[in-house]
Amino acid sequence: MSTYRLESIFQPASLAVVGGSARARSAGRAVMRNLRESGYAGKIGWVSPGQGEIDGIATVPRLRDLPWVPDLAILTAPPAIVPQLVEEAAVLGVGASVLLTADTGEGRAAFHAAIEQAARPRGMRILGPHCLGILSSPAKLNASIAARTPQAGDVALVSESSAIAAALVEWGVTRAIGFSRVVALGDGLDVDFADLLDYLATDPHTRSILLYVENVGNARKFMSAARAAARAKPVVVVRAARPRPAQSFSEIGMRALAPTEAVHAAAFRRAGLLQVDALDELFAAAETLSTLHTFPGRRLAILGNGGGVGLLAAQQLQQLGGTLATLSADTVAALDGLLDCGWSHENPVDIVVDADGARYATAVEALLADPGNDALMVINVPTAFSAPMETAGALTGALARRKGAAARKPVFAVWLTDDDQAHAALHAARVPSYDTETEAVHGFMHLVRYREAQQALMETPPSLPRDFTVDAATARALVGEAVARGEVQLDPQTTARILAAYGLDYEPPLAAADAETAVRIAEPLLAAGRTVAVKIDSGDIAHKTEVDGVRLNLASAQAVRDAATDVLRLARERRPDARIRGVIVQPMARRPDARELIAAIADDPVFGPVVVFGRGGTAVRVVEDLAHALPPLDLRLAHELIGRTRVSRRLKAHRNEPAANEREVALALVKLAQLAADVPQIQQMSLNPLLADADGVVAVDARILVGPVAPLHKGRGHPRFAILPYPSEWERDITLASGAPASVRPVRPEDEDLFREFFTHVTDEDLRLRFFQSVKHFSHEFIARLTQMDYARSMALVALDADGAMLGAVRLHADANYRSGEYGILVRSDLKGQGLGWQLMTIMIEVAGWLGLREVEGQVLRQNRSMLAMCEQLGFQISPDPDEPGLMIVKLPVSTNTETAP
């Protein structure tokens, strides 16, 4: 449902508390007390059978006895009657209910089912059950059991745990950190992280978002909402992983490549979220984000009145990947002239233990004026010569006097004191203050990493090679036949054919039923001077090393015979239940300078397929040098994945060893991700080892596990991908009125140059009609917003001529509730009258049905008569925009088709 009716939770005009008594520990009574103390101005009703009045407030026995229907109901009644109360509220037309009640016993599933059955058919939203309540500062609303009400601020907190939310609220009160909204999901029966991220992304009262996550739930919904929110404002997440029970060897083998913590981290990274490791880091993030905006750069200058703390801060900065700024010669000279103490003459700047407020102010002004740093950290250690309040006043005074670029430079304060007045003065000047230098450095790096993540989201990936072609039909057919036969692990020959269909080099495996057949197969290779490997061939043995089923570098027929006989014997002894086909004979790869890598597709129960890369060979589980990414991948994402491993350094040239072809490694990862996208029945896959050298990459061993797939998103891309892959089903050929052929396909991230060239063929007037303003400069950021799509909620299609030049584009962006989509269209000015706009609009309307939208709408300038005429012919309803006299609103009902794309 996403943001549907969430205003009833965050901005209710009226509410009712259901449940409560005069008992001291009554949850309903605690909620009512917080409501009255928070200053909520809406109508409040209290429902409590048999009470008459509590604390001087009149109560009614039933919700329907109130003289009005509340927007929001806060339920604190016993579990046995909660489903009945939910149904009563839904029938009355209450917009949302917040359920503080919990049922943690054996009847929990039935409890949840009864609540859903009562609320969902009538569209009433449910927050909880088992939640803290809701705090919404813009509405002066504290309908919760939190101990206190935080001050208003612009940081939103969404926590799966009520205890964590309550702790953060208490921490905020003690530190004067304000919140815009505080929500604890509890059991998350209806309202979830994705719904709240969609709401908060456009909330004008929220500048940054903090998340405490245990379970994501619907991965595709979460990723789509998280990516949208992270593009709008900083989102910081901390996740607690539940301990897992001990696993068998086979289960460990299946999951070891992609631990759940690593997969969640990969998902958060892909969405642009900033992950921290612990609550204290989340607190530091709240301190930073509540006061500072993002800034360019990562060079930090450190100033203090004691060398030790400054050096610890510098050490922490370098460990976290920050840069210690170098003082410019002008700054050193300025400080020499201004300071009469024996200062350090380097960064960290130590103005020694007797520094007073005046010395601090002098140094602060000089460092803020230095273009060689991007931010300043000021540390104060209380001494007999350095009073905390005096130095805080000196710092805030210096900040008030700064101008130009210095005025935009962020400042972080570390005041090692419990002087509340000093901290209050810093907060009043919007300077974040921290208890330790570690917290301050983390706060600095939070903003650095967030800005860099946003830059990465806007980067244009390199184009794929023109010869990047795959034979998806062959791969689908081979896997489909294997699944139909009930196979789980593909045989080596089928695996080789699938890899060949995707241009992945693989040393060809040759099957032998027994030792003598293995000798006959190996003899031609041995005669040619090659050595061979012999491996056990069984779909039931997941890891050949489990049964000592691999022999390498065999150089003679007798060695092959002995090896085949031995591995067959050991396999039968150690796995008598396994169906053994025989052995595989494979030529040994001649790559003396090759690095052993692993490239794999693992399967995560929440996020689905995950791309794994790292150090390969037999050391893969010992060295633990693996990085993870959610598919689909482009070359930029593949290179970034490679760069997060230690083995990436071994790909560089070293002494007499030439550099490996890293682009070919990245391309292999892109192909692997594409294979997973094209063939959903592939459950897991590994190329290990994948040898990489200057000539490229070749897989020495490969394994593919398959199985049937139950569609989760029928008709809309890969059923298990958390990020909807490129929707190739919308590629098609069209013909212009002139008879010229053209093609239409979805936009790709690498299309930036295509758009830039296209805009040179569009007149200023046509650009004004499309964008409602004159556009003279097309920045990278502007075009990135047109080319980098979340196909789960938006689609853009480009029309290309036979030479690949762009002729036009249409785009459709769904709202968070997937009820309506807003469209935009633009064609080359010299192609009007060719019917291109009509064809693009027709396809866009089909896409709206595929996305499950009920309506397509758009805004059109009144003077854009050709667009209005086309909309009328297509059946759009046209009406004036009540808020903008110069605009018309066009709307078209859509018949949905969630089965297949045309």
N, C-alpha and C positions, 0 to 999 in steps of 0.2 A: 504493500500500500504506500510506502514511502511517506511523503510529507502530508498525506491526506489527513485532515483534522488535527494535525499537531498543534495548531493555534489554540485548540481547546485545552491543551495541556500547558502551553507556555504563556498564553495571554487570555485566560478565561474571564469572561465578563461576570460570571457567577459560578459558584461551586457549592457542593454539599459534602460534608464529612459524614460517612455512614459507619456507625459503630462508635463505641466509647462509653465510658461510665465515670463515676466519681472516684474510682480507684486511682491511687497515686501513680501506678505504672500502666495506666490505660493509654494505648497507642492513639486512640481517637482524641483523647483529652490532650495529649502532647501535641498532636497536629493542630488542634484548635488553638492552643496556646501560642504556637509559632505563627499561625495565621494572624492572630490579633497583634502580636508584637512586631511582625514584619511590615505592618501598615497596608495590607491588601485592602483596596478600596471597593472591590466588587461585592455583590450580594453573597452572603454566606448562610447556608442552612446546615442544621445538625440533625441527623437521623439516628435516633436511639430509642428503641421500643421500651416502654415502661419507665422511662426516666423523668419525663416532664420538663425538667431543667437540670443543667449541670453548670456549675460555676456561674450561676446567674443568667445562663443562656438558655432560651427555650428550645426544646427539641420536639420533633414530630416522630410518630411511630414508623412511618413508611416514606420512602422517597416520593411517592405520588401524592403524599399529603402536603408537600411544599406547594405554595401558590404559584410557582414558576418552575420551568425545567432548567436545571443547571447545565452549563457547558461541560463541567468537569465534576466527577464523583471521586472522592477519596475513600476507599474501602478498607476498614480496619476490623471488620467483623470476623468471627470464627470461620475456619475453612469450610465447615459443613454447610453453611448457608451462603457462601460467597457466590457460587454459580447462580443461585436463585436471585441474588441481588444484582448480579451482572445482567441477567436477563431482564429484570425489572427496569434497570437503567437504560438498556438498549431499546426496549419497547417504548419508553417515554421519549426517546430521542436525545439522550445525553451524548455529547460528542466524544468523550473519552473517559475512561476510568483508570485510576491509579490504584493498584492492589498492593497494599503493604502486607497482607496476610500471606502466610506460607503454609504449604503442606509438604513436609519433607519425608513423610512416611511412605508405606507401600502403595497408598492410594494416590500418589503424586501424578501419575500419568492420567488416571481417570479424572482427577481434579482439573488438570490442564485441558483435557478434552471437553469437559463440561463447560468450562469458561469460553473456549473457542466456539463451541456450538451455540452458545448464547449470544456472543458478541459479533462474530464475523458476518452472519447473514444480514445484519442491520447496519454494518459499517461502523460500529463503535470501536475506537482504538483502545488497546489495553497496554498500560505500562506496568510491568511486573509479570506475575506476582512475586512476592518476597523482595520488595524493593524499599528503598529508603523513603521515597516520596519525590517531590519535585520542588526545586528552588529556581525561581525566575526573577532576577533582579529588576528588569524593566517593568514587570507587573507588580513589583513589591510583594512577591508571593513566596512564602515559605510554607508549603504544605507537606511537611516532612517530619521525621522524628530526629532530625539532627539536633545536636545539643545547642547550637547557636546559629544565628543568621549572619552570613558573611556580608561584607560591604559590597556595594555594586562595583563591577569592574567589566573588563571586556575579554576575559578568558573564560571559555566554556569547559566544563568537565563532564565527561561521560564515562561512567565506571560500571563494569559488570558487577562489581562487588559493592554492596551497601556499606560495609565496614571501611573500605578504602575511600569511598566518597565522603563518609563522615569524617574520617581522619584528615582528608585534604581540606575540608571545610574548616575544621578546627585549626589546622595549620595556617590557613589563610587568615582567619580572624586574628591569630596571635602575631602575624607578620604584616597585617594591613594589606593583604593581597585580596583584591576583589574578584568576583566571578559574575559573569552575565547569566549563565544557566548552569545548574548542577543536576545531573540525572544519574540515577542508579538503575540499571536495566533489570536487576534481579534475574528471574528465570527467562526473561526475554521472550515471552510467549508470542507477542505481536510486534510492538515497537522494538527495533533492533539498532545496531550500530549504523547500518547503512541509512536507515530512515533519519536518524539524528544527524548524521554527517550531511545528508542532503539539506536538511533544515538549517543547520548551523552555517553551511557554506554561504548561504545568502542572507543570514541574519545580520542586520546592520549593527546590532549591539555586541557582536562577537568578533574579536580581531584574531584570536587564536584558539585552538582546540586541544585539550588534553584527553587522552584515552587510556583507560586501564582495561586490558583485554585478557580474557582467558580463552573464550571460544568465539570464533568468527561467525559461525553459522553458514548462511548462504554465501559462498565465496565469490561468485560472479557479481551478485548484488553489492557485496561489501567492496570489492575492487573498483567497481564502476563509481560508487559513491565516494570512496576514498580518493580516487584519482581526481574527481571533480573538485572535492573540497580542498585538496592539497594545492591545486592550481590557484585557489582563491585566497588561502590564508595558511599560516603554519599549523600543522597537525603533528603533535608529539604523542607517541604511543609507548607504553610499557606493557609487557605481556608476562604473565606468570604461567608457566607450563605445569600441568598436573603431573605428579610422579606416575610412571607407567609400570605395570607389573612385569616381572621377569618374562623373557621371551625365549622360545626355542631357537636352536641354531638356524633353522631355515627361515624363521621369522626375522631374526636379526639380519640375515643375509639379504632379505627382501627390503628391509627398511633402512639398513645402515647407510646407504648412499644418500639418503635424504631425511635426516632427523627432523621431527616436527618443528623444533625451534628454528632450525636453519631455513626451513620452507617458509615459516611465518615471517622471518626476517627478510627473505627474498621478496615476499609479497608486499611487505611494508615498503621496502626500498623501491620496488617497481611502481607503487602507487604514489611515491613522493612523500611518504610519511617519514618523520624523524623518530627513530626508535632509540629509547634509552633503556638502560639495564636494570634500574632500581628506582624505588620511590624517591630517594633523595635527589636523583637526577631529574625526576619529574617535578619535584619541588623547585629545583634550580631552573628548570625550563619555565615554570609558572612565574617565577621571579623575573626572569629575563623578558618573556613574551608579554608580560603585563605592563612593561614600561618602555621597551625599545622596539624600533622597526628594524627590518633587515637592512644590510649595508653591503657594498661591494668590498671584496678583498678578505684576506685572512691574516694580515700582519698586525701583531699586537705589540704595543709599547706598554711596559710595566713600570710603575713609579711607586716608591715606598720609602719608609723611613727605617728600613732594616733589610740588610742584604739577604738573610736566610729565607724569609718568606717569599721575596721576589724570585730567588733562584728556584725554590720549590714550584712556584707558579710557572716559571719558564720551562722547567723539566716536564711538568704535567702538560703544558701546551704542546711541546714537541712530541710527547707520547701519543697525544690525541690527533696529531697531524696538522696542528697549526704552525704558524711561522712567527718566529721572534723577530720583530722589526729591527732594522739597522738604523741607528741614528744618523741623520745627515750631518755633514760637516758644519752646515749653518746652525743646526740645532746644538751641536756640541759647543760651538763658539758662543752661541747665545747663552747657553747655560753657564759657561765659564765666566761670562761677563756679568751674569745676574746673580750667581750663587757664590758666596764667599766661603762655602764649606768645602771639604774634600770629597765631592760627590764621585760616583763610580766611573764616569766617562764612558759608559756603555749601557746597553739595555740588558737586564733590568736597571733602571735608574735609581740608585740608592742615594737619597739626600740626607742620610745619616740620622742617628737616633735623636738628635736634639732639634729636628725640624719642627718649626712652628707653622701656623696657618699661612703666614705671608710667604714662607719658602715654598710651601705646597702650591699656593696659587701661582707663583712665578714659574715653577716647573710645569704645572698643568698647562698654562698658556703657551709655553714654548713647545711642548710635546703635541698639543692640539694643532699648532701651526705647521708641524713637520709633515710634508706630503709623503714621507717614507713609511708612515704607519696608517692603518685603517681604523684602529680603535685603541682606546686607552684603558688600562686597568690601574686604579689607584688603591694602594694598600696603606692602611693606617694601623700601627701598633701603638697602643697607648703607652706613654711614658710620662715622666715628670715634666717634660718639655712639650709634649704633644697631646693636648686635650682632645678627645674625640669630637665634641661639639664644635670646638674652634676650627679644627681641620675640616669638618663637614661643611661649616659655613664658608670657609675659604674656597672649598671645591665648588659649591653651588654658586658662589659669587663669581668665580672665574668662568663658569659655564654660562652665566647670565650675560657676561660681557663678550662672549665669542661671536664672531661674524663669519660669513662666507662659508667655505668648505669646512672650517673648524666647527661651525654650528651644527653640521650634519653628522659629525663623527660621534659614535656612541662611546659612553664612558661606563665602566663597571667598577663598583666600589667593594672593597673588602675591609670592613671595619671590625677588627678583632676585639669587640667590646660588647657588653650588654647594655650600653647607653641607649635607652629608647628614644631620647630626644635626637641623638645623632642619626639614628636610622630613620626616624620620622622626617627629619629635615632632608635627607637624601631622597626618600620616597616622594616627598612633596615636590622636589625638583625633577622627578621622573628619572632618578638614577637608581638602578637596581643595586641592592646591597646584599652581600653574602657573608655567611659566618666563617667560611674558609676560602683559601685561594683555590682549592680544588673545585668547589662549587662554582666559583666565578669563571674559571677556565672552561668548565663544562657549559656554563651559560653562554660564553662567547662562542664556543664551537657549535652550540645548537643553532645559532643564527647563521654561522658560516655554512654549516652542512645543509640547512634548509635552503639558503640562497643557491648553493651549488646544485642541490637536487632540482630546484626549479629551472636552473639553466640547462641541466641535463634533459629535463622533460621537453625543453624547447629546441634541443639540438636536432639538426637534420642528419639522418643517417646516410652513410655512403651508399651509392647506387649498387645494386647487385650486378654481377657480370651479365652481359647480354646473352651469354650462352647458358644462363641459369635456367634450365628446364628440368622438369621432373615428369615422370610417367606415373601419375597418381592412380590411373585406372588399373595398371598392372599390379601395383601394390595392393590396392583394395581387393582385386579379384583373388590374389594369392592368399591374403589373410582371410577373406571371406570363406574360401574353400576350406582352409585349415580350421576355422571356428566351426563350420558346419560339420566337420569330421570329429569335433570334440577335442581337438588338439589344444594344448596349453603352451608348449614351447615349440617353435618352428624348427624344422630340421635344417641343417646347415645349407643345403642346396637352395631351399626356399628363401632362407635368410640372405644368401648371396644374390639371388635374383631381385629381391626387394632393395637391397643396397645399391645394386647396379641401376635400378630404376631411378634412383635419386643421385646418381653420380658420385657415390661414396666408394672409393677404392677399397677392395677387400681381397686379400690373398685367397684364391679359389680353393674351397675345401672339396676333397674327393672322398666319397663314402666307400667303405669296405666292410663286408659282413664278417670277415674273419682275418686271421693273420696272413694267410697265403695270398688272399686278394689284396691286402694292404701292401705286400711285397711287390706284386705285379704292378700296382698303381705307382709305387714309389720308384721303381727301377728306371723309367725314362728321366725322371728328375735327378736321380743320383748320377745317371750317365752324363747328364749335362753339367755336372759339377755342383748341383744344389744339395743342400741338406734339407731334411724334412722334419716335421713334427707329427706325432701320433697322439690322438686325443680320443677319449671315450665318447661315444655317440649315443645319448639317451635323453629323451625328452623329460624323463622323470628325475634326472640328476641335475639340479639347478647349478651347482658349482662343482666343476670337475675336480678341483683340488680336495673336495670332501672325500673322494675315493682314490686319491693319488692317481688321477686319470689323465696326466699329461706327461709326455716325453718329448724333449726338444733336441735339436741339433743332431739328428741321426744321420750318419754318413754312409751306412752300408745296408745291404739287404738283410743281413743277419741281425743287425741292430734294430731294423724295422720289425722283423719277425718277432724278436724277443720282446720289444716294447709293446707290440699289439697283443701278444699273448699275455703279458704281464698286466696291462691295464684292464683287459677283459676279465681276467681272473679276479683281480682286486675289486672290480666293480660288482661282480656277482657275489663275492664274499661279503662285502660291506653294505651292499644294497640289494639283498635278494628279492625285494619287492619291485625293483626297477625293471622297466621294459627296455632292453638293450638292443639297439639296432646294429651295433658293431663298433667300428672305429672310424675316425676321420684322419686322412693323410693330407697334410698341408705343407706346401713349400715354405721354408723359412725365409723371411724377408731379409734382403741384403741392404741394411740401412745402418752402417757402422756409427754414424753421428746422430742417430735418431734419439729423441727423447720419448720415454714411455708416458703416455697420457691416458686418461679415460674420458669418454664422452658418452653420456647416458641419458635415458629418459626414465625417471623414477615415478612412482605413483603415490600421491599423498591423499589420504582419505578426505581432506577438506578442500584442498586447492587443485586436486587432480594432477595431470602430468606436470613434471618439474624437470628442467634441464640441469644436468649435473656435469661439471667439468673439474679436472684436477690431475694430480699425480696418479699415474696408472700402474699397471702391472700388478705383481703380487703384493706390492707395498701399499695398495690403495687403502686398506683398512688399518694399516699400521701407522703410516705417515699422517693420515687425516688431513690432507691438503685438498679440500674440495670446496667449490663454490656453487651456488644454486641460483637459478633464475626461472621465472615463470615464462612459458612460451605464450605467444609467438615471439620470435627473435628477429631483429634486423642486424646488420653488421655492426652498428654502433653498440647495441646491447651485447652482442657476442664478444666484442673486444673488451667491453667493460667487465663481462663475466670472467674472461681469461685473466684480466688484470687484478682480480681479487684473490688470486692464488699465489702461493710462493713459487710454484713451478713455472709461472710466467717469466720469472727472471732467468730460468734455464733455457728459455726459448731464444734469448739474446745470444749474440756472438761472444765466444769466450776463448781466448788464446787461439789455437788452431782449429777450433770448432766453429763452423759458420753458423749464422743465425738460422733458426727454423723459420719456415714461411708461416708467420702468424696469421696472415690474411686467409691462407688455406685452412688453418685450424678454425678460425672464426666462421669461414664458409661452411665447414663440415658441421658446426654447431647449428647454423641457420638451417641447413638441410635436414638435420636430425629433428629440429623443432617443426619443420614443415611436414615431415613424414608423420609425426605425432598428430599434427593438425588434420592431415588428409585422411588418416586411417584411425578412427577412434577406437577400433578394437585392439590396437596395440596398447597393452597394459604397461609393459616395461621393456626397456631395451638398453643394451650396453655394448659399446665398442671398447674393449679392454684386453690388451693394450691397443691404443691408437698411436702409431709411430709417426712422429713429426720431425722433419729435417728441412734442409734448404729446398728440396725438390717437391715438398708437399706433405700429404698425410696418407697413410694406408692403415686399415684395420687388420690386425692379426687374428683377433678372435671377436666373434659377435654373437649376441644372444637376444632373441626377441620372444617375449611372452605375450600371448593374445587371449582374448576372451570376449564373450558377447557384451554388448553395451546397452543398458536401459536408458533411453533418452531422457535427459532432465530438462532440456530446452528444445523441445521437438521443433524441427524446422528452422532453428536459429543457430547455425554454426555447430561447432564441436560440442557434444553434450557434456564433456567433463572439463573443458578449459575454463579456468577462472577469468581469463581475459579473452573475449570473443576474438578469434583470429580473423584475418583478412577474408571477407565474404566473397569468395570467387564465384559463387552462384549468381552474383549480379553482374558478371561480365557478359556482354552481348554485342552483337553487330546491329547497326542501324543503317539506313540510307537517307541522305538528305534530299530535299526537293529537286536539286540539280541532278540527282542520280549518283552523286559521289558517295562512296562507301565511308563509313565512320564506325568507330567502336566506342562503347561505354563501359567503364569499369569503376570500382570504388577507388577513392583517393588513397594514396600511400604516403607515409611520412617523407619519403625521399622525393616528393613531387615539387619541392620548393622552386627549383629552376623552371619547371614547367609553368607554374603559376606566374612567376616573374615575367617570363616571355609573353604569356597570355595577356597580362595587363597592358602591354605596349600596344595591343590591338583593340583596346577598349577606350572610347572617347571619354573626356572628362564628364560630359553630361550623363552618359550611361553609368559611370562610376557613382555619380551623385544620386542617381535614381536607385542604385542598388544599396549604397551604404548611407544614404540620407545626408551626406556631406561630401565636400570636395576632398578627394584623396590625391595627394601629390607624391607621397613617399611611401613605398611598400617595404617596411622594415622586416628583418628576419622574424621578429616576434609576431608581427601582423600576419605574415604568411604562415608561420607555424601554427597559428590558431585555425587556419583553414585546412591544413594538411595532416595534422596529428589528431586522429580520430579515436574516440572510444566507440567502437562499432556496436556496443551493447545498448547505447542510448542515442547515438547519432550516426548519420551516414552522409557522406558527400560522394557524388559521382561526377567524373569528368568525361567529356566527349573528346575523342582524339581522331585526327584524320589518318590517312594511310601511312603518313610519314612520322606519326607520333606527336604532331603538334596539337596543342590544346585548343579546342573550339568553344568550349563552354563548360559550365559546372552548375550543379544543383545540390543543395544540402538540406538536411532535415535533422532537427535536434528535438528529441523527446523531452518532455518535462519529467520531473522526478517521479511523478505518479503514473507515467506511461499512459496517460489519457489523451494528451494532445502533443502535437509536434509543430514547431515553427520552421517554415521553409525560407530559403533564399535562392535566387537563381540569377545567373549572368552568362550571356553569350557574347562572342566577339561582335563588335559593332558592324563589321563588314559582312556578317553572315545572317543578318535579319531577313526574314522572308523565306528561309530555307527549311522551316518547320522544326528546327533543332530545339527551340525552347519548348514547343508543344511535346515533343518526344521525351525530353528530360523531365518535364512536369508529370507526364503520364507514368514514367518509371518511378518517380519520387512518390507518387500516390500508391503505387504497388508496394514500395518499401515500407510506407506507413502501415499498410495492412500486415506486412510480414513482421513488423515490430510489435504488432498488437495494439496500435493506437486507435482511438475512436474518432479522432478529428485532426485535420491539418489546418493550420492557420498561418496568416502572415500579415504584415503591415506593408501597404503600398502607398506611395505618394500619389496625391490626387492627380497630378499632371502626368503620371505614368499610365497613359490611356491604353497603350498596347498590352501591358500586363493585366490591367483591369478587364480588358475585353477578353483576353485569353482565360482569365479566371472565371468570367461569366460563362464562357462556352464550356468550360470543364465542370460547371455545376456549383462553383463556390457561391456562398451567400456573401453579399457585399454590403457593408454598412459603415457610416462615419465613425472614426475613433472619437469617443466622447472626451478624451483628454488631450488630443492633438488635432486641431482643426485641419491641418494640412495632410492628415493621413486617413486612409481607409483600411478597415479591418476585413479580411477575406477569410472565410471558414468553409471547410468541406467535410461532411461526415464521411468516415472511411469504414468499409466492410473489412474486418480483419481476416487474415488467413495465416494461421500459425503452423500449417502443415509443411509447406515447401515454398521456396522462392520460385518464381516463374523461370 
